[in-house]
């Protein structure tokens, strides 16, 4: 179990470097299900890690955006990845965008999945509700249903077998979560649209058509703000689109990264 500056990471493959950034509370191993095998097969050296605040990485009481960006930069520098390809989903995409702004020399090109310029009404309400019920001891079956409804496409939920598989996963105990990272302190509520005009790194913004948390209009605004950015929308996918529709997601990633710089 390798660690670097308090961050638990995994490394696979050989070739040009790739750093994958998970969303809020997600383990780095979520990328291992679909993206890492495809990227390794395509000839990349891929690094995933557990964000600070998610055990077994260090779990301070508060996680900030500058700290998350510094952690990503540290991994790229100390593992000799840079300049590398970077992809992030949700909060990971926000970190990737800030990395492009503040440490552009470390990033060859970036893919921003399920991202937004500012939190919409639904995300704001959901975050407030999560804070209200934190520690309330709600039944895991209920929490599993809420997570599925908020993060998955209706197409996925309409398939009984796929829906049940996801509900089983969401019903598992969240062992080793640790810490209490704050999305607010980590910059979830900041409107960064104006700042994104300063990104000079080549970017692909990827939205998921059925995403309630980071809906496509938000992704399109981000793509329009970043000079030269491209935009792609993956159908039949919710906020966890990289897990729901891994084939189209992986194809878009690899095609973008293989284009001449």
C-alpha positions in Angstrom: 0.0 0.0 0.0 2.1 2.9 -1.2 1.9 6.4 0.4 3.3 9.7 -0.6 3.0 12.7 1.7 0.1 11.1 3.5 -1.8 10.2 0.3 -2.5 6.5 -0.6 -2.1 6.0 -4.3 -2.1 3.2 -6.9 0.0 3.1 -10.1 -0.6 0.9 -13.1 0.9 0.5 -16.6 3.7 2.3 -18.4 3.9 5.1 -20.9 2.8 8.7 -20.8 1.4 9.7 -17.4 -2.2 10.0 -16.4 -3.6 11.3 -13.1 -7.2 10.6 -12.3 -9.0 12.7 -9.6 -12.0 11.3 -7.8 -15.1 13.2 -6.7 -16.1 14.1 -3.1 -15.7 11.2 -0.8 -15.0 8.7 -3.6 -12.1 6.3 -3.4 -9.4 6.3 -6.0 -10.2 2.7 -6.7 -13.5 3.6 -8.4 -11.4 4.4 -11.5 -9.9 0.9 -11.3 -13.3 -0.6 -12.4 -13.3 0.7 -16.0 -11.0 3.6 -16.7 -7.6 2.2 -15.5 -7.8 -1.1 -17.5 -8.7 0.8 -20.7 -6.0 3.5 -20.2 -3.3 0.9 -19.4 -4.3 -1.1 -22.5 -4.0 2.1 -24.5 -0.4 2.5 -23.3 -0.6 4.9 -20.4 0.9 5.0 -16.9 -2.1 5.7 -14.6 -2.0 7.0 -11.1 -5.1 7.1 -8.9 -5.3 8.1 -5.2 -7.6 8.5 -2.2 -8.1 12.3 -1.7 -6.9 13.7 1.5 -9.9 13.4 3.9 -10.7 9.8 2.7 -8.9 7.0 4.6 -6.4 5.5 4.3 -5.0 8.9 3.2 -4.6 11.5 5.9 -8.0 12.7 7.1 -7.8 16.3 8.4 -11.1 17.9 9.7 -11.2 20.3 6.9 -10.2 19.9 3.2 -9.6 23.1 1.1 -9.3 23.6 -2.6 -5.7 24.9 -2.5 -4.8 21.8 -0.5 -6.4 19.5 -3.0 -4.6 21.2 -5.8 -1.3 21.1 -4.0 -1.8 17.3 -3.4 -2.4 16.7 -7.1 0.7 18.8 -8.0 2.8 16.9 -5.4 1.9 13.5 -6.9 2.7 14.6 -10.4 6.0 16.1 -9.4 7.3 13.4 -7.0 6.1 10.5 -9.2 7.6 12.1 -12.3 4.4 12.1 -14.2 4.4 15.6 -15.6 3.5 17.1 -17.8 0.7 14.6 -17.8 -2.9 14.0 -18.8 -5.4 14.7 -16.0 -9.0 13.7 -15.7 -11.4 14.4 -12.8 -15.0 13.9 -12.1 -17.3 16.3 -10.1 -15.0 17.8 -7.3 -12.1 16.1 -9.0 -12.9 18.1 -12.2 -12.9 21.3 -10.1 -9.4 20.3 -8.8 -8.2 19.6 -12.3 -9.4 23.0 -13.6 -7.6 24.8 -10.7 -4.5 22.7 -11.4 -4.6 23.9 -15.0 -4.9 27.5 -13.8 -2.2 27.4 -11.1 0.3 24.7 -12.2 -0.2 24.6 -16.0 3.3 23.3 -16.6 2.3 20.0 -14.9 -0.7 19.4 -17.2 -0.5 18.2 -20.8 -4.3 18.3 -21.3 -7.3 17.8 -19.1 -10.7 16.2 -19.1 -13.3 17.7 -16.8 -16.2 15.3 -16.2 -19.5 16.2 -14.4 -18.3 19.7 -13.7 -20.1 23.0 -13.1 -19.4 26.7 -12.9 -21.5 27.2 -9.7 -23.8 24.9 -7.7 -27.4 24.9 -9.0 -30.5 24.9 -6.8 -30.6 21.1 -6.6 -27.0 20.7 -5.5 -27.3 23.5 -3.0 -30.5 21.9 -1.5 -28.9 18.5 -1.5 -25.8 19.7 0.3 -27.9 21.5 2.9 -30.0 18.4 3.4 -26.9 16.2 3.8 -25.7 18.5 6.6 -29.0 18.4 8.4 -29.2 14.6 8.4 -25.5 13.9 9.1 -25.3 11.6 12.0 -29.0 11.1 12.2 -28.8 7.3 11.9 -31.0 7.0 8.8 -31.5 3.4 7.5 -28.9 2.4 5.0 -31.6 1.1 2.7 -33.1 4.6 2.5 -29.7 6.3 2.0 -29.0 3.8 -0.8 -32.2 4.7 -2.6 -31.5 8.4 -2.3 -27.9 8.0 -3.6 -29.2 6.0 -6.6 -31.9 8.5 -7.4 -29.5 11.5 -7.2 -26.6 10.0 -9.1 -27.8 7.5 -11.7 -29.6 7.8 -15.0 -33.3 6.9 -15.1 -32.3 4.4 -17.8 -30.1 2.6 -15.3 -32.8 2.6 -12.7 -35.4 1.2 -15.2 -33.3 -1.9 -15.6 -34.2 -4.0 -12.5 -30.9 -6.0 -12.5 -28.7 -2.9 -12.9 -30.7 -1.0 -10.3 -30.5 -3.8 -7.8 -26.7 -4.1 -8.3 -26.3 -0.4 -7.6 -28.6 -0.5 -4.6 -26.5 -3.4 -3.2 -23.3 -1.3 -3.6 -24.9 1.8 -2.1 -26.1 -0.3 0.8 -22.6 -1.4 1.8 -21.1 0.2 4.9 -18.8 3.1 4.1 -15.8 1.6 5.9 -12.7 3.6 6.1 -14.2 6.9 5.1 -12.6 8.8 8.0 -12.2 12.5 8.4 -14.9 15.1 7.7 -13.9 16.9 4.4 -16.0 19.9 3.7 -17.2 20.5 0.1 -17.9 24.1 1.1 -14.4 24.7 2.3 -13.1 22.8 -0.8 -14.7 25.4 -3.1 -17.9 23.7 -4.1 -19.9 27.0 -3.8 -17.4 29.2 -5.6 -18.4 30.5 -9.0 -15.2 30.0 -11.1 -16.5 30.7 -14.5 -14.6 34.0 -14.9 -11.4 32.5 -13.7 -11.6 29.6 -16.2 -11.1 32.1 -19.0 -7.4 32.1 -17.9 -7.0 28.3 -18.5 -4.4 27.8 -21.3 -4.3 24.0 -21.1 -6.3 22.0 -23.8 -9.5 20.8 -22.1 -12.4 18.5 -22.9 -15.5 19.1 -20.8 -17.7 16.0 -20.5 -21.2 16.2 -19.2 -23.6 13.3 -18.6 -27.1 13.9 -20.1 -29.1 12.8 -17.0 -26.8 14.4 -14.4 -28.9 16.2 -11.7 -25.9 17.4 -9.7 -23.8 18.9 -12.6 -26.4 19.2 -15.4 -25.2 19.6 -19.0 -26.0 23.4 -19.2 -23.4 23.9 -16.5 -20.9 21.9 -18.4 -21.6 23.8 -21.6 -21.0 27.1 -19.7 -17.6 25.8 -18.4 -16.6 24.7 -21.9 -17.6 28.1 -23.4 -15.5 29.8 -20.7 -12.3 27.9 -21.3 -10.5 29.1 -24.4 -10.5 26.4 -27.1 -12.2 23.8 -24.9 -14.2 21.0 -26.5 -17.5 19.7 -25.2 -19.0 16.2 -25.3 -22.2 14.9 -23.7 -22.7 11.2 -22.9 -26.3 10.0 -23.1 -28.1 7.7 -20.6 -25.7 8.6 -17.8 -26.1 10.4 -14.5 -23.5 11.9 -12.2 -21.7 8.6 -12.0 -21.5 8.5 -15.8 -18.0 7.2 -16.0 -19.3 4.1 -14.2 -22.6 3.8 -15.9 -21.3 4.4 -19.5 -17.6 3.5 -19.3 -17.3 2.6 -23.0 -18.2 6.0 -24.4 -16.4 7.8 -21.6 -13.2 5.8 -22.2 -13.4 6.3 -25.9 -13.7 10.1 -25.5 -10.8 10.2 -23.0 -8.4 8.2 -25.2 -9.4 9.9 -28.5 -8.8 13.4 -26.9 -5.5 12.4 -25.3 -4.2 10.8 -28.5 -4.7 13.9 -30.6 -1.6 15.9 -31.5 -0.9 18.5 -28.9 
